[in-house]
Amino acid sequence: MAGFPLTAIVTAAAASVLTGARSLTAIAEWIADAPRWVLLALGFVLDPFSKAVTVPHPTTVMRLLGRLDGDAFDPAVSAFLQARAADLDARKARWRPVAVDGKQLRGSRAAGGKAVWLLAAMDHAGTVLAQRQIDTKSNETPAFIPLLNGLALENAVVTADPHPARERPLAARARRPLHRCREGQPSRACSSS
């Protein structure tokens, strides 16, 4: 791994996911098959002697990506995406919607063989603003407030599955009342907390 720029590998992994790669194997294969000009644009270097752009072996890519701390990496990606989208959000609407939900990653396994669960916050354009892995012996509730702590929630409407343990800390952070609505109920059925 020392011979390849970390930023190039991570950027190439992100590019591969944007083009449809859905597993570590698919990401590694995409990097190995990417055209020379793409690899150069992503930050891989040209070998001065062979004039070839060398990429890490697929096993190296999979090991590196498997070792990345997702909870440390996600805020960096989130900050980048939020900075890129900030101008668009400011021009579009007065209230910015943010949806929070947890999902199981299909085909994934954590230590102990249990499936990996993520809690994510995303805007209505489909951009993941932040995500955290949920501990295998827990649920979404302990990860909810830490997930939102890294987000700029001024003029945001946060929607999530109802859960009483989330309401008080979120209301304190928002410094305004929360409104609970049940799915399928008209807006007059909402209540404030």
FIBA-906465 format. One record per residue: residue number from 0; residue in one letter; chain; x, y, z of N, C-alpha, C in turn. Coordinates in nm, 2 decimals, decimal comma. Example, Ala and Ser with C-alpha at 12.3 -4.5 7.8 and 13.67 -1.06 7.14 Angstrom:
# residues 2
(site 0; a; A; (1,32; -0,57; 0,78); (1,23; -0,45; 0,78); (1,32; -0,33; 0,78))
(site 1; s; A; (1,28; -0,22; 0,71); (1,37; -0,11; 0,71); (1,29; 0,00; 0,79))
//
This chain:
# residues 193
(site 0; m; A; (0,08; -0,12; 0,00); (0,00; 0,00; 0,00); (0,09; 0,13; 0,00))
(site 1; a; A; (0,21; 0,11; 0,04); (0,30; 0,23; 0,05); (0,33; 0,29; -0,08))
(site 2; g; A; (0,32; 0,21; -0,19); (0,35; 0,26; -0,32); (0,24; 0,33; -0,39))
(site 3; f; A; (0,12; 0,34; -0,34); (0,01; 0,40; -0,40); (-0,05; 0,51; -0,31))
(site 4; p; A; (-0,09; 0,62; -0,37); (-0,15; 0,73; -0,29); (-0,28; 0,68; -0,23))
(site 5; l; A; (-0,30; 0,70; -0,10); (-0,42; 0,66; -0,03); (-0,54; 0,74; -0,09))
(site 6; t; A; (-0,52; 0,87; -0,12); (-0,63; 0,95; -0,18); (-0,67; 0,89; -0,31))
(site 7; a; A; (-0,58; 0,84; -0,39); (-0,61; 0,78; -0,52); (-0,70; 0,66; -0,51))
(site 8; i; A; (-0,66; 0,57; -0,41); (-0,73; 0,45; -0,39); (-0,88; 0,48; -0,34))
(site 9; v; A; (-0,89; 0,57; -0,24); (-1,02; 0,60; -0,19); (-1,10; 0,67; -0,29))
(site 10; t; A; (-1,04; 0,77; -0,37); (-1,12; 0,84; -0,47); (-1,16; 0,74; -0,58))
(site 11; a; A; (-1,08; 0,65; -0,62); (-1,11; 0,55; -0,72); (-1,23; 0,46; -0,67))
(site 12; a; A; (-1,22; 0,42; -0,54); (-1,33; 0,34; -0,48); (-1,46; 0,42; -0,49))
(site 13; a; A; (-1,46; 0,55; -0,45); (-1,58; 0,63; -0,46); (-1,63; 0,64; -0,61))
(site 14; a; A; (-1,54; 0,66; -0,70); (-1,58; 0,66; -0,84); (-1,64; 0,53; -0,89))
(site 15; s; A; (-1,59; 0,42; -0,84); (-1,64; 0,29; -0,88); (-1,78; 0,27; -0,82))
(site 16; v; A; (-1,81; 0,31; -0,70); (-1,94; 0,30; -0,64); (-2,04; 0,39; -0,72))
(site 17; l; A; (-2,00; 0,51; -0,76); (-2,08; 0,59; -0,84); (-2,12; 0,53; -0,98))
(site 18; t; A; (-2,04; 0,44; -1,03); (-2,06; 0,38; -1,15); (-2,13; 0,24; -1,14))
(site 19; g; A; (-2,16; 0,20; -1,01); (-2,24; 0,08; -0,99); (-2,18; -0,03; -0,91))
(site 20; a; A; (-2,05; -0,02; -0,87); (-1,98; -0,12; -0,79); (-2,05; -0,13; -0,66))
(site 21; r; A; (-2,09; -0,25; -0,61); (-2,16; -0,27; -0,49); (-2,09; -0,36; -0,39))
(site 22; s; A; (-1,97; -0,40; -0,42); (-1,89; -0,49; -0,32); (-1,74; -0,45; -0,33))
(site 23; l; A; (-1,67; -0,50; -0,23); (-1,52; -0,47; -0,24); (-1,46; -0,53; -0,36))
(site 24; t; A; (-1,51; -0,65; -0,40); (-1,45; -0,72; -0,52); (-1,48; -0,63; -0,64))
(site 25; a; A; (-1,61; -0,58; -0,65); (-1,64; -0,50; -0,77); (-1,56; -0,37; -0,78))
(site 26; i; A; (-1,54; -0,31; -0,66); (-1,46; -0,19; -0,65); (-1,32; -0,22; -0,70))
(site 27; a; A; (-1,26; -0,33; -0,65); (-1,12; -0,36; -0,69); (-1,11; -0,39; -0,84))
(site 28; e; A; (-1,21; -0,46; -0,89); (-1,21; -0,49; -1,04); (-1,23; -0,36; -1,12))
(site 29; w; A; (-1,31; -0,27; -1,07); (-1,33; -0,15; -1,15); (-1,20; -0,07; -1,15))
(site 30; i; A; (-1,12; -0,06; -1,04); (-1,00; 0,01; -1,04); (-0,90; -0,06; -1,14))
(site 31; a; A; (-0,89; -0,19; -1,13); (-0,80; -0,27; -1,22); (-0,84; -0,25; -1,37))
(site 32; d; A; (-0,96; -0,23; -1,40); (-1,01; -0,21; -1,54); (-1,02; -0,07; -1,59))
(site 33; a; A; (-1,00; 0,03; -1,50); (-1,03; 0,17; -1,54); (-0,93; 0,21; -1,65))
(site 34; p; A; (-0,97; 0,30; -1,74); (-0,88; 0,35; -1,84); (-0,77; 0,43; -1,78))
(site 35; r; A; (-0,66; 0,44; -1,85); (-0,54; 0,51; -1,81); (-0,57; 0,66; -1,77))
(site 36; w; A; (-0,65; 0,73; -1,85); (-0,68; 0,87; -1,83); (-0,76; 0,89; -1,70))
(site 37; v; A; (-0,85; 0,79; -1,67); (-0,93; 0,80; -1,55); (-0,84; 0,78; -1,43))
(site 38; l; A; (-0,75; 0,68; -1,43); (-0,66; 0,65; -1,32); (-0,57; 0,78; -1,29))
(site 39; l; A; (-0,52; 0,84; -1,40); (-0,44; 0,96; -1,38); (-0,52; 1,07; -1,31))
(site 40; a; A; (-0,65; 1,09; -1,36); (-0,74; 1,19; -1,30); (-0,77; 1,16; -1,16))
(site 41; l; A; (-0,77; 1,04; -1,12); (-0,80; 1,00; -0,98); (-0,68; 1,01; -0,89))
(site 42; g; A; (-0,56; 1,03; -0,94); (-0,44; 1,05; -0,86); (-0,34; 0,94; -0,86))
(site 43; f; A; (-0,36; 0,84; -0,94); (-0,25; 0,74; -0,96); (-0,14; 0,80; -1,05))
(site 44; v; A; (-0,02; 0,75; -1,03); (0,09; 0,81; -1,10); (0,14; 0,73; -1,21))
(site 45; l; A; (0,20; 0,80; -1,31); (0,26; 0,74; -1,43); (0,40; 0,69; -1,40))
(site 46; d; A; (0,43; 0,56; -1,43); (0,56; 0,51; -1,41); (0,65; 0,58; -1,52))
(site 47; p; A; (0,75; 0,65; -1,48); (0,83; 0,72; -1,58); (0,91; 0,63; -1,68))
(site 48; f; A; (0,93; 0,50; -1,64); (1,00; 0,41; -1,73); (0,91; 0,34; -1,83))
(site 49; s; A; (0,81; 0,28; -1,77); (0,72; 0,20; -1,85); (0,61; 0,28; -1,92))
(site 50; k; A; (0,59; 0,40; -1,87); (0,48; 0,49; -1,91); (0,34; 0,43; -1,88))
(site 51; a; A; (0,33; 0,33; -1,79); (0,21; 0,27; -1,75); (0,16; 0,33; -1,62))
(site 52; v; A; (0,03; 0,33; -1,60); (-0,02; 0,37; -1,47); (-0,05; 0,24; -1,39))
(site 53; t; A; (0,03; 0,22; -1,29); (0,01; 0,10; -1,21); (-0,09; 0,12; -1,10))
(site 54; v; A; (-0,17; 0,02; -1,07); (-0,27; 0,02; -0,97); (-0,24; -0,09; -0,87))
(site 55; p; A; (-0,29; -0,08; -0,75); (-0,27; -0,18; -0,65); (-0,34; -0,31; -0,69))
(site 56; h; A; (-0,29; -0,42; -0,64); (-0,36; -0,55; -0,66); (-0,49; -0,55; -0,60))
(site 57; p; A; (-0,59; -0,61; -0,65); (-0,73; -0,61; -0,59); (-0,73; -0,65; -0,44))
(site 58; t; A; (-0,65; -0,74; -0,40); (-0,64; -0,78; -0,26); (-0,60; -0,67; -0,18))
(site 59; t; A; (-0,50; -0,59; -0,23); (-0,46; -0,47; -0,15); (-0,57; -0,37; -0,14))
(site 60; v; A; (-0,64; -0,35; -0,24); (-0,76; -0,25; -0,24); (-0,86; -0,30; -0,14))
(site 61; m; A; (-0,89; -0,43; -0,14); (-0,99; -0,48; -0,05); (-0,95; -0,48; 0,10))
(site 62; r; A; (-0,82; -0,50; 0,12); (-0,77; -0,50; 0,26); (-0,77; -0,35; 0,31))
(site 63; l; A; (-0,73; -0,26; 0,22); (-0,73; -0,12; 0,26); (-0,87; -0,07; 0,30))
(site 64; l; A; (-0,96; -0,09; 0,21); (-1,10; -0,05; 0,23); (-1,16; -0,12; 0,35))
(site 65; g; A; (-1,13; -0,24; 0,37); (-1,18; -0,31; 0,49); (-1,12; -0,26; 0,62))
(site 66; r; A; (-1,01; -0,20; 0,62); (-0,95; -0,14; 0,74); (-0,98; 0,00; 0,77))
(site 67; l; A; (-1,04; 0,07; 0,67); (-1,08; 0,21; 0,70); (-1,19; 0,22; 0,81))
(site 68; d; A; (-1,17; 0,31; 0,89); (-1,27; 0,33; 1,00); (-1,38; 0,41; 0,94))
(site 69; g; A; (-1,50; 0,34; 0,92); (-1,61; 0,41; 0,85); (-1,66; 0,53; 0,93))
(site 70; d; A; (-1,67; 0,52; 1,06); (-1,72; 0,63; 1,14); (-1,63; 0,75; 1,14))
(site 71; a; A; (-1,50; 0,73; 1,11); (-1,41; 0,84; 1,09); (-1,41; 0,89; 0,95))
(site 72; f; A; (-1,42; 0,80; 0,86); (-1,42; 0,84; 0,71); (-1,55; 0,91; 0,67))
(site 73; d; A; (-1,66; 0,87; 0,72); (-1,79; 0,92; 0,68); (-1,80; 1,07; 0,70))
(site 74; p; A; (-1,76; 1,12; 0,82); (-1,77; 1,27; 0,84); (-1,69; 1,35; 0,74))
(site 75; a; A; (-1,58; 1,30; 0,69); (-1,49; 1,37; 0,59); (-1,57; 1,37; 0,46))
(site 76; v; A; (-1,63; 1,26; 0,42); (-1,70; 1,26; 0,30); (-1,83; 1,35; 0,31))
(site 77; s; A; (-1,89; 1,34; 0,43); (-2,01; 1,42; 0,45); (-1,98; 1,57; 0,44))
(site 78; a; A; (-1,87; 1,61; 0,50); (-1,83; 1,75; 0,50); (-1,81; 1,80; 0,35))
(site 79; f; A; (-1,74; 1,71; 0,28); (-1,71; 1,74; 0,14); (-1,85; 1,76; 0,06))
(site 80; l; A; (-1,94; 1,66; 0,07); (-2,06; 1,67; 0,00); (-2,15; 1,79; 0,05))
(site 81; q; A; (-2,15; 1,82; 0,18); (-2,23; 1,93; 0,22); (-2,17; 2,06; 0,17))
(site 82; a; A; (-2,04; 2,07; 0,16); (-1,98; 2,20; 0,11); (-2,02; 2,22; -0,04))
(site 83; r; A; (-2,02; 2,10; -0,11); (-2,05; 2,11; -0,25); (-2,20; 2,15; -0,27))
(site 84; a; A; (-2,29; 2,10; -0,18); (-2,43; 2,12; -0,20); (-2,48; 2,25; -0,13))
(site 85; a; A; (-2,40; 2,31; -0,05); (-2,45; 2,43; 0,03); (-2,50; 2,54; -0,06))
(site 86; d; A; (-2,44; 2,57; -0,17); (-2,48; 2,68; -0,25); (-2,62; 2,64; -0,32))
(site 87; l; A; (-2,63; 2,52; -0,36); (-2,76; 2,47; -0,42); (-2,87; 2,48; -0,32))
(site 88; d; A; (-2,85; 2,43; -0,20); (-2,95; 2,43; -0,09); (-2,99; 2,58; -0,06))
(site 89; a; A; (-2,90; 2,67; -0,06); (-2,93; 2,81; -0,02); (-3,02; 2,87; -0,12))
(site 90; r; A; (-3,01; 2,83; -0,25); (-3,09; 2,89; -0,35); (-3,22; 2,82; -0,37))
(site 91; k; A; (-3,23; 2,69; -0,33); (-3,35; 2,61; -0,36); (-3,47; 2,64; -0,27))
(site 92; a; A; (-3,46; 2,62; -0,14); (-3,58; 2,62; -0,06); (-3,54; 2,68; 0,08))
(site 93; r; A; (-3,65; 2,73; 0,14); (-3,64; 2,78; 0,28); (-3,61; 2,67; 0,38))
(site 94; w; A; (-3,67; 2,56; 0,37); (-3,65; 2,45; 0,46); (-3,59; 2,33; 0,39))
(site 95; r; A; (-3,48; 2,28; 0,44); (-3,41; 2,17; 0,38); (-3,45; 2,04; 0,45))
(site 96; p; A; (-3,50; 1,94; 0,37); (-3,54; 1,82; 0,43); (-3,42; 1,72; 0,45))
(site 97; v; A; (-3,42; 1,66; 0,57); (-3,32; 1,56; 0,60); (-3,39; 1,44; 0,65))
(site 98; a; A; (-3,37; 1,32; 0,59); (-3,44; 1,20; 0,63); (-3,33; 1,11; 0,70))
(site 99; v; A; (-3,37; 1,05; 0,82); (-3,28; 0,96; 0,89); (-3,34; 0,83; 0,90))
(site 100; d; A; (-3,27; 0,73; 0,86); (-3,32; 0,59; 0,87); (-3,20; 0,49; 0,87))
(site 101; g; A; (-3,23; 0,38; 0,93); (-3,13; 0,27; 0,94); (-3,16; 0,16; 0,84))
(site 102; k; A; (-3,06; 0,10; 0,79); (-3,07; -0,01; 0,69); (-2,97; -0,11; 0,71))
(site 103; q; A; (-3,00; -0,24; 0,68); (-2,90; -0,34; 0,69); (-2,84; -0,35; 0,55))
(site 104; l; A; (-2,70; -0,37; 0,55); (-2,63; -0,38; 0,43); (-2,64; -0,52; 0,38))
(site 105; r; A; (-2,71; -0,54; 0,27); (-2,73; -0,68; 0,22); (-2,60; -0,75; 0,19))
(site 106; g; A; (-2,58; -0,87; 0,24); (-2,46; -0,95; 0,21); (-2,34; -0,91; 0,30))
(site 107; s; A; (-2,36; -0,82; 0,39); (-2,25; -0,78; 0,47); (-2,24; -0,86; 0,60))
(site 108; r; A; (-2,12; -0,87; 0,66); (-2,11; -0,94; 0,78); (-2,00; -0,87; 0,87))
(site 109; a; A; (-2,03; -0,85; 0,99); (-1,94; -0,79; 1,09); (-1,88; -0,90; 1,17))
(site 110; a; A; (-1,79; -0,86; 1,26); (-1,73; -0,96; 1,35); (-1,85; -1,04; 1,42))
(site 111; g; A; (-1,83; -1,17; 1,43); (-1,93; -1,25; 1,49); (-2,04; -1,30; 1,39))
(site 112; g; A; (-2,02; -1,26; 1,26); (-2,11; -1,31; 1,16); (-2,25; -1,23; 1,15))
(site 113; k; A; (-2,27; -1,13; 1,23); (-2,39; -1,05; 1,22); (-2,39; -0,95; 1,10))
(site 114; a; A; (-2,50; -0,92; 1,05); (-2,51; -0,83; 0,94); (-2,48; -0,69; 0,99))
(site 115; v; A; (-2,42; -0,61; 0,90); (-2,39; -0,47; 0,93); (-2,51; -0,38; 0,91))
(site 116; w; A; (-2,54; -0,30; 1,01); (-2,65; -0,20; 1,00); (-2,59; -0,06; 1,00))
(site 117; l; A; (-2,64; 0,03; 0,92); (-2,60; 0,17; 0,91); (-2,72; 0,26; 0,94))
(site 118; l; A; (-2,69; 0,37; 1,01); (-2,79; 0,47; 1,03); (-2,74; 0,59; 0,94))
(site 119; a; A; (-2,82; 0,64; 0,85); (-2,78; 0,74; 0,76); (-2,88; 0,86; 0,76))
(site 120; a; A; (-2,82; 0,98; 0,74); (-2,90; 1,10; 0,71); (-2,88; 1,14; 0,57))
(site 121; m; A; (-2,99; 1,16; 0,50); (-2,97; 1,20; 0,36); (-3,07; 1,31; 0,32))
(site 122; d; A; (-3,04; 1,39; 0,22); (-3,13; 1,49; 0,17); (-3,22; 1,42; 0,07))
(site 123; h; A; (-3,32; 1,50; 0,02); (-3,42; 1,44; -0,07); (-3,37; 1,43; -0,21))
(site 124; a; A; (-3,24; 1,47; -0,23); (-3,18; 1,45; -0,37); (-3,11; 1,31; -0,37))
(site 125; g; A; (-3,11; 1,25; -0,25); (-3,04; 1,12; -0,24); (-2,90; 1,13; -0,19))
(site 126; t; A; (-2,85; 1,24; -0,16); (-2,71; 1,26; -0,11); (-2,70; 1,22; 0,04))
(site 127; v; A; (-2,62; 1,12; 0,07); (-2,60; 1,08; 0,21); (-2,51; 1,19; 0,27))
(site 128; l; A; (-2,57; 1,25; 0,37); (-2,50; 1,36; 0,44); (-2,41; 1,31; 0,56))
(site 129; a; A; (-2,45; 1,20; 0,62); (-2,38; 1,14; 0,72); (-2,43; 1,00; 0,74))
(site 130; q; A; (-2,34; 0,91; 0,79); (-2,38; 0,78; 0,83); (-2,29; 0,72; 0,94))
(site 131; r; A; (-2,34; 0,63; 1,02); (-2,27; 0,57; 1,12); (-2,31; 0,42; 1,13))
(site 132; q; A; (-2,21; 0,34; 1,16); (-2,24; 0,20; 1,17); (-2,30; 0,18; 1,31))
(site 133; i; A; (-2,41; 0,10; 1,32); (-2,47; 0,07; 1,44); (-2,41; -0,05; 1,51))
(site 134; d; A; (-2,38; -0,04; 1,63); (-2,31; -0,15; 1,71); (-2,40; -0,28; 1,70))
(site 135; t; A; (-2,33; -0,39; 1,68); (-2,41; -0,52; 1,66); (-2,49; -0,55; 1,78))
(site 136; k; A; (-2,46; -0,50; 1,90); (-2,54; -0,53; 2,02); (-2,63; -0,41; 2,06))
(site 137; s; A; (-2,67; -0,33; 1,96); (-2,74; -0,21; 1,99); (-2,85; -0,19; 1,89))
(site 138; n; A; (-2,91; -0,07; 1,89); (-3,01; -0,03; 1,79); (-2,98; 0,11; 1,74))
(site 139; e; A; (-3,07; 0,17; 1,67); (-3,04; 0,30; 1,61); (-3,04; 0,42; 1,71))
(site 140; t; A; (-3,10; 0,40; 1,82); (-3,12; 0,52; 1,91); (-2,99; 0,57; 1,96))
(site 141; p; A; (-2,89; 0,50; 2,01); (-2,76; 0,56; 2,06); (-2,68; 0,63; 1,95))
(site 142; a; A; (-2,70; 0,59; 1,82); (-2,63; 0,65; 1,71); (-2,70; 0,77; 1,65))
(site 143; f; A; (-2,82; 0,80; 1,69); (-2,90; 0,90; 1,63); (-2,85; 1,04; 1,65))
(site 144; i; A; (-2,83; 1,08; 1,77); (-2,77; 1,22; 1,80); (-2,63; 1,23; 1,75))
(site 145; p; A; (-2,54; 1,14; 1,78); (-2,40; 1,15; 1,72); (-2,40; 1,17; 1,57))
(site 146; l; A; (-2,50; 1,10; 1,50); (-2,51; 1,11; 1,36); (-2,54; 1,26; 1,32))
(site 147; l; A; (-2,63; 1,32; 1,39); (-2,68; 1,45; 1,36); (-2,58; 1,56; 1,41))
(site 148; n; A; (-2,49; 1,53; 1,50); (-2,40; 1,63; 1,56); (-2,31; 1,69; 1,45))
(site 149; g; A; (-2,27; 1,62; 1,35); (-2,18; 1,67; 1,25); (-2,25; 1,74; 1,14))
(site 150; l; A; (-2,38; 1,76; 1,15); (-2,46; 1,82; 1,04); (-2,50; 1,96; 1,07))
(site 151; a; A; (-2,50; 2,05; 0,97); (-2,56; 2,18; 0,98); (-2,71; 2,17; 0,96))
(site 152; l; A; (-2,78; 2,18; 1,07); (-2,93; 2,16; 1,06); (-3,01; 2,29; 1,07))
(site 153; e; A; (-2,94; 2,40; 1,05); (-3,02; 2,53; 1,04); (-3,12; 2,52; 0,93))
(site 154; n; A; (-3,24; 2,56; 0,95); (-3,34; 2,55; 0,85); (-3,36; 2,41; 0,79))
(site 155; a; A; (-3,35; 2,31; 0,87); (-3,36; 2,18; 0,82); (-3,49; 2,12; 0,89))
(site 156; v; A; (-3,55; 2,03; 0,82); (-3,66; 1,95; 0,88); (-3,61; 1,81; 0,88))
(site 157; v; A; (-3,59; 1,75; 1,00); (-3,54; 1,62; 1,01); (-3,66; 1,52; 1,03))
(site 158; t; A; (-3,66; 1,42; 0,95); (-3,77; 1,32; 0,96); (-3,70; 1,18; 1,00))
(site 159; a; A; (-3,76; 1,11; 1,08); (-3,71; 0,98; 1,13); (-3,82; 0,89; 1,18))
(site 160; d; A; (-3,80; 0,77; 1,19); (-3,90; 0,68; 1,26); (-3,92; 0,73; 1,40))
(site 161; p; A; (-4,04; 0,73; 1,45); (-4,07; 0,78; 1,58); (-4,01; 0,69; 1,69))
(site 162; h; A; (-3,94; 0,76; 1,79); (-3,89; 0,69; 1,90); (-3,87; 0,79; 2,01))
(site 163; p; A; (-3,94; 0,77; 2,13); (-3,94; 0,86; 2,23); (-3,80; 0,90; 2,29))
(site 164; a; A; (-3,71; 0,80; 2,29); (-3,57; 0,83; 2,34); (-3,50; 0,93; 2,26))
(site 165; r; A; (-3,54; 0,95; 2,13); (-3,47; 1,05; 2,05); (-3,52; 1,19; 2,06))
(site 166; e; A; (-3,64; 1,20; 2,11); (-3,71; 1,33; 2,10); (-3,65; 1,44; 2,19))
(site 167; r; A; (-3,62; 1,41; 2,31); (-3,57; 1,51; 2,41); (-3,44; 1,57; 2,36))
(site 168; p; A; (-3,34; 1,48; 2,34); (-3,21; 1,53; 2,29); (-3,21; 1,61; 2,16))
(site 169; l; A; (-3,30; 1,57; 2,07); (-3,31; 1,64; 1,94); (-3,38; 1,77; 1,96))
(site 170; a; A; (-3,48; 1,78; 2,04); (-3,55; 1,90; 2,07); (-3,46; 2,00; 2,14))
(site 171; a; A; (-3,37; 1,95; 2,23); (-3,27; 2,04; 2,29); (-3,17; 2,10; 2,19))
(site 172; r; A; (-3,13; 2,01; 2,10); (-3,04; 2,06; 2,00); (-3,10; 2,16; 1,90))
(site 173; a; A; (-3,23; 2,13; 1,87); (-3,30; 2,21; 1,77); (-3,34; 2,34; 1,83))
(site 174; r; A; (-3,36; 2,35; 1,96); (-3,41; 2,47; 2,03); (-3,54; 2,51; 1,98))
(site 175; r; A; (-3,62; 2,41; 1,94); (-3,76; 2,44; 1,90); (-3,84; 2,31; 1,92))
(site 176; p; A; (-3,97; 2,32; 1,93); (-4,05; 2,20; 1,95); (-4,04; 2,10; 1,83))
(site 177; l; A; (-4,06; 1,97; 1,87); (-4,06; 1,87; 1,77); (-4,21; 1,84; 1,74))
(site 178; h; A; (-4,23; 1,80; 1,62); (-4,37; 1,76; 1,58); (-4,37; 1,61; 1,54))
(site 179; r; A; (-4,45; 1,53; 1,61); (-4,46; 1,39; 1,58); (-4,58; 1,37; 1,49))
(site 180; c; A; (-4,56; 1,30; 1,38); (-4,67; 1,26; 1,29); (-4,66; 1,11; 1,27))
(site 181; r; A; (-4,78; 1,05; 1,26); (-4,78; 0,91; 1,23); (-4,79; 0,89; 1,08))
(site 182; e; A; (-4,73; 0,79; 1,03); (-4,74; 0,76; 0,88); (-4,89; 0,75; 0,84))
(site 183; g; A; (-4,92; 0,81; 0,73); (-5,06; 0,80; 0,68); (-5,16; 0,89; 0,74))
(site 184; q; A; (-5,11; 0,97; 0,84); (-5,21; 1,06; 0,91); (-5,20; 1,20; 0,85))
(site 185; p; A; (-5,31; 1,27; 0,84); (-5,31; 1,41; 0,79); (-5,23; 1,49; 0,89))
(site 186; s; A; (-5,19; 1,61; 0,84); (-5,10; 1,70; 0,92); (-5,17; 1,74; 1,05))
(site 187; r; A; (-5,30; 1,75; 1,06); (-5,37; 1,79; 1,18); (-5,35; 1,68; 1,29))
(site 188; a; A; (-5,31; 1,56; 1,25); (-5,29; 1,46; 1,35); (-5,15; 1,47; 1,42))
(site 189; c; A; (-5,07; 1,56; 1,38); (-4,94; 1,58; 1,44); (-4,95; 1,64; 1,58))
(site 190; s; A; (-4,86; 1,61; 1,66); (-4,86; 1,67; 1,80); (-4,72; 1,73; 1,82))
(site 191; s; A; (-4,72; 1,83; 1,91); (-4,59; 1,89; 1,94); (-4,54; 1,83; 2,07))
(site 192; s; A; (-4,40; 1,84; 2,09); (-4,34; 1,79; 2,22); (-4,26; 1,91; 2,27))
//
